[in-house]
Amino acid sequence: MTIAYESGMNLFDTAEVYAGGRWVSYNPLKMDLHHWFLFSPIRAETERGLSRKHIIEGLKGSLQRMQLEYVDVVFANRPDSNTPMEGESAVTVKSVVVNDTEQCYCAFFVCVEEAYSVARQFNLIPPICEQAEYHLFQREKVEVQLPELYHKIGVGAMTWSPLACGIITGKYENGIPESSRASMKSYQWLKEKIVSEDGRKQQAKLKELNHIAEKLGCTLPQLAVAWCLRNEGVSSVLLGTSNPEQLTENLGAIQVLPKMTSHVVSEIDHILGNRPYSKKDYRS
């Protein structure tokens, strides 16, 4: 957190699933959290989903841990089939915003279109952001589904996994290192994905992309993060790092962003061969 703070990062994911939400209590520099952009995801797979009880308890717990009166954005980033959009979830957030904390939360629900419609119908806070997986090998949702929402109602994308669980770092080019995430029993699915035929094809493409990174004077991870940031609909890219060196390297992507010209992007698209298209293509 110290490196992140001193590097100018001001957006942090305070999800309750990360160490039970206790990580945010670690504040070595006694930083003023009011200077940060904080969002608190409420996940349907924890506790009691998106019920009124869980939303209120989840928000209060998050605020108590951070010793704040409000957060900037509340995410409901997993669907809860047992709680209707137009009922308990939406009304609960409205109740918490207006009657309980008297602060303005910007609420988001899983289905953006439905959430926006419900918000307009019941005079609730409309969604302002979508959280989606986005990286070199996962492009469909952010590049096909979200552009129309971005241009019509201003919904931005807060994307995650820019390095595809470490696949895009290039460390799996020659197999599965013993100390890597894919070597862990709980990540057997990742190992299977890497050693599959598609996984080997991805590694071959990453080898070609590394040549572009070298020409730009950056690392492959920096190129990958900058590639995500260059999308006009991407408001921010969430980084997940396991050590300070990795965080410092990833932050270097900011310096690479100005180098992401249309020519460079076209080169990357040519290597990947997976650029999705829709009837309405908002990209240049």
Legacy VTK file of the C-alpha trace (Angstrom):
# vtk DataFile Version 3.0
C-alpha trace
ASCII
DATASET POLYDATA
POINTS 284 float
0.000 0.000 0.000
2.897 2.332 0.677
4.239 1.967 -2.865
0.767 2.358 -4.317
0.105 5.506 -2.299
3.463 7.114 -3.054
3.063 6.286 -6.758
-0.172 8.223 -6.948
-2.681 5.371 -6.974
-5.970 6.518 -5.513
-8.433 3.698 -6.205
-8.610 0.612 -4.004
-10.849 -2.440 -3.984
-12.062 -3.018 -0.416
-13.972 -6.236 -1.131
-15.044 -8.135 1.960
-13.719 -11.396 0.489
-10.104 -10.206 0.759
-8.906 -11.407 4.169
-12.415 -10.882 5.456
-12.067 -7.206 4.623
-9.412 -6.772 7.310
-6.615 -5.791 4.898
-7.827 -2.199 4.695
-7.152 -1.791 8.427
-3.439 -1.996 7.586
-2.476 1.621 7.031
1.277 2.007 7.716
1.475 5.653 6.678
-1.755 6.623 8.449
-2.968 7.829 5.077
-6.111 9.915 4.833
-8.535 7.557 3.110
-10.732 10.512 2.163
-8.170 11.251 -0.569
-8.740 7.839 -2.127
-11.454 6.617 -4.442
-12.851 3.627 -2.576
-15.367 1.075 -3.710
-16.888 -1.728 -1.721
-18.094 -4.803 -3.630
-20.928 -6.837 -2.135
-20.686 -10.357 -3.504
-23.636 -12.696 -3.819
-21.624 -15.806 -2.955
-20.736 -14.564 0.544
-23.068 -14.499 3.537
-26.633 -14.133 2.224
-26.184 -12.817 -1.279
-27.748 -9.480 -2.178
-30.495 -9.574 0.413
-31.361 -6.384 2.284
-29.686 -7.774 5.402
-26.415 -8.567 3.649
-26.189 -5.274 1.763
-26.660 -3.225 4.928
-24.331 -5.379 7.040
-21.723 -5.524 4.279
-21.655 -1.759 3.839
-21.611 -1.020 7.545
-18.820 -3.534 8.084
-16.746 -2.000 5.299
-17.225 1.532 6.616
-16.365 0.457 10.145
-13.110 -1.182 9.049
-12.067 1.917 7.110
-13.371 4.303 9.766
-15.242 6.276 7.131
-18.775 7.551 6.706
-19.071 6.592 3.046
-17.446 4.939 0.047
-17.613 6.247 -3.496
-19.055 3.218 -5.271
-20.902 0.110 -4.170
-20.592 -2.908 -6.448
-22.929 -5.870 -6.597
-20.629 -7.868 -8.830
-22.220 -11.296 -8.655
-25.815 -12.140 -9.588
-28.262 -13.285 -6.950
-31.174 -15.119 -8.547
-33.074 -15.108 -5.262
-33.221 -11.315 -5.030
-35.108 -9.430 -7.769
-33.419 -6.363 -9.219
-36.490 -4.171 -8.951
-37.193 -5.258 -5.395
-35.054 -5.786 -2.355
-31.570 -4.946 -3.686
-32.447 -1.664 -5.361
-34.709 -0.438 -2.575
-32.143 -1.412 0.054
-29.380 0.632 -1.559
-31.748 3.585 -1.861
-32.624 3.182 1.820
-28.995 2.981 2.905
-28.066 6.010 0.825
-30.858 8.324 1.878
-32.047 7.228 5.288
-29.111 5.584 6.979
-25.776 7.218 6.198
-27.078 10.310 4.406
-24.201 9.926 1.971
-24.317 9.491 -1.786
-23.398 6.021 -2.973
-23.162 5.271 -6.661
-24.669 1.826 -6.849
-24.099 -0.764 -9.530
-25.805 -4.051 -10.178
-24.820 -7.058 -12.256
-27.011 -6.431 -15.309
-26.293 -2.838 -16.322
-29.217 -2.455 -18.701
-31.715 -3.798 -16.183
-30.211 -1.752 -13.354
-30.389 1.435 -15.410
-34.017 0.770 -16.320
-34.966 0.091 -12.695
-33.108 3.193 -11.525
-34.965 5.410 -13.991
-38.300 3.844 -13.093
-37.971 4.220 -9.321
-35.829 7.382 -9.181
-32.802 5.496 -7.846
-29.092 6.052 -8.366
-28.223 4.674 -11.839
-25.182 2.476 -12.495
-22.010 4.351 -13.375
-19.564 1.518 -13.893
-19.226 -2.112 -14.904
-16.608 -4.496 -13.574
-15.364 -6.905 -16.223
-12.451 -9.201 -16.962
-10.356 -7.670 -19.725
-7.004 -8.641 -21.154
-5.348 -9.575 -24.435
-7.184 -12.901 -24.582
-10.539 -11.755 -23.135
-12.070 -8.912 -25.137
-15.703 -9.617 -26.045
-17.584 -7.941 -23.189
-15.523 -4.762 -22.934
-15.128 -4.204 -26.671
-18.545 -5.337 -27.939
-21.136 -5.162 -25.160
-19.984 -2.131 -23.168
-19.156 0.539 -25.799
-22.828 1.253 -26.474
-23.500 1.725 -22.752
-20.433 3.946 -22.476
-21.542 6.189 -25.333
-25.254 6.249 -24.469
-25.365 6.501 -20.669
-21.727 7.015 -19.694
-21.123 3.669 -17.985
-17.382 3.094 -17.694
-15.517 -0.169 -17.190
-13.421 -1.032 -14.163
-11.505 -3.994 -15.544
-9.668 -6.745 -13.717
-7.095 -9.466 -14.447
-5.079 -7.505 -17.058
-2.402 -10.223 -16.970
-4.852 -13.156 -17.082
-3.837 -14.651 -13.725
-0.173 -14.296 -14.650
-0.408 -16.000 -18.040
0.521 -12.798 -19.875
3.682 -12.243 -17.816
5.467 -14.828 -19.961
6.602 -16.875 -16.964
4.772 -19.953 -18.254
6.573 -20.004 -21.597
8.685 -23.022 -20.642
6.258 -24.795 -18.339
4.900 -24.325 -14.821
7.455 -22.851 -12.365
7.302 -24.410 -8.892
6.666 -21.114 -7.132
3.961 -19.945 -9.542
0.236 -19.699 -8.909
-0.472 -22.435 -11.447
1.614 -24.880 -9.389
-0.791 -24.622 -6.442
-3.446 -27.304 -5.935
-6.218 -24.731 -5.722
-5.232 -23.455 -9.181
-5.342 -26.761 -11.020
-7.789 -25.169 -13.471
-5.162 -22.555 -14.361
-2.502 -25.201 -14.923
-4.814 -27.144 -17.215
-5.570 -23.975 -19.136
-1.881 -23.180 -19.622
-0.825 -26.648 -20.797
-3.816 -27.036 -23.124
-3.522 -26.579 -26.875
-5.070 -23.108 -26.642
-2.683 -22.291 -23.817
0.337 -23.215 -25.917
-0.973 -21.064 -28.758
-1.316 -18.153 -26.350
2.284 -18.561 -25.206
3.427 -18.487 -28.828
1.545 -15.229 -29.382
3.006 -13.754 -26.210
6.463 -14.502 -27.533
5.672 -12.401 -30.610
4.151 -9.641 -28.486
7.322 -9.529 -26.436
9.144 -8.267 -29.534
6.758 -5.293 -29.644
7.393 -4.667 -25.949
11.144 -4.664 -26.552
10.770 -2.137 -29.376
8.758 0.123 -27.061
11.324 -0.257 -24.294
8.996 -1.958 -21.831
8.185 -5.373 -20.411
5.406 -7.644 -21.627
3.260 -7.032 -18.497
3.621 -3.270 -18.953
2.541 -3.578 -22.575
-0.476 -5.666 -21.561
-1.635 -3.207 -18.891
-1.115 -0.214 -21.199
-3.122 -2.033 -23.880
-6.050 -2.258 -21.450
-5.767 1.396 -20.463
-5.787 2.605 -24.057
-9.481 1.654 -24.415
-11.585 4.822 -24.061
-14.322 2.977 -22.166
-11.939 1.669 -19.500
-12.070 3.930 -16.463
-9.455 1.997 -14.506
-7.520 -1.262 -14.458
-7.377 -3.230 -11.211
-3.937 -4.648 -10.502
-3.382 -7.690 -8.322
0.255 -8.109 -7.308
2.071 -10.495 -4.990
5.174 -8.402 -4.257
6.409 -4.772 -4.378
8.605 -5.373 -7.433
5.663 -6.612 -9.447
3.565 -3.606 -8.483
6.345 -1.201 -9.437
6.749 -2.918 -12.800
3.026 -2.824 -13.548
2.799 0.859 -12.658
5.369 1.483 -15.382
2.556 0.866 -17.874
1.564 4.514 -17.444
4.773 5.503 -19.239
3.972 3.088 -22.073
0.441 4.377 -22.658
1.501 7.350 -24.877
3.327 4.856 -27.099
0.150 2.873 -27.807
-0.393 4.354 -31.251
-2.922 3.026 -33.735
-0.044 1.334 -35.549
1.110 -0.478 -32.402
-2.452 -1.520 -31.557
-2.893 -2.845 -35.101
0.299 -4.870 -34.752
-1.009 -6.380 -31.531
-4.380 -7.160 -33.116
-2.642 -8.852 -36.035
-0.687 -11.124 -33.695
-3.652 -11.938 -31.469
-6.138 -12.461 -34.282
-9.043 -12.181 -31.850
-10.385 -8.666 -32.286
-14.167 -8.919 -31.831
-16.580 -7.002 -34.002
-20.140 -5.851 -33.556
-22.659 -4.166 -35.838
-21.876 -0.890 -34.094
-18.114 -0.607 -33.790
-17.268 2.542 -31.820
-13.531 2.038 -32.081
-11.356 3.876 -34.554
LINES 1 285
284 0 1 2 3 4 5 6 7 8 9 10 11 12 13 14 15 16 17 18 19 20 21 22 23 24 25 26 27 28 29 30 31 32 33 34 35 36 37 38 39 40 41 42 43 44 45 46 47 48 49 50 51 52 53 54 55 56 57 58 59 60 61 62 63 64 65 66 67 68 69 70 71 72 73 74 75 76 77 78 79 80 81 82 83 84 85 86 87 88 89 90 91 92 93 94 95 96 97 98 99 100 101 102 103 104 105 106 107 108 109 110 111 112 113 114 115 116 117 118 119 120 121 122 123 124 125 126 127 128 129 130 131 132 133 134 135 136 137 138 139 140 141 142 143 144 145 146 147 148 149 150 151 152 153 154 155 156 157 158 159 160 161 162 163 164 165 166 167 168 169 170 171 172 173 174 175 176 177 178 179 180 181 182 183 184 185 186 187 188 189 190 191 192 193 194 195 196 197 198 199 200 201 202 203 204 205 206 207 208 209 210 211 212 213 214 215 216 217 218 219 220 221 222 223 224 225 226 227 228 229 230 231 232 233 234 235 236 237 238 239 240 241 242 243 244 245 246 247 248 249 250 251 252 253 254 255 256 257 258 259 260 261 262 263 264 265 266 267 268 269 270 271 272 273 274 275 276 277 278 279 280 281 282 283
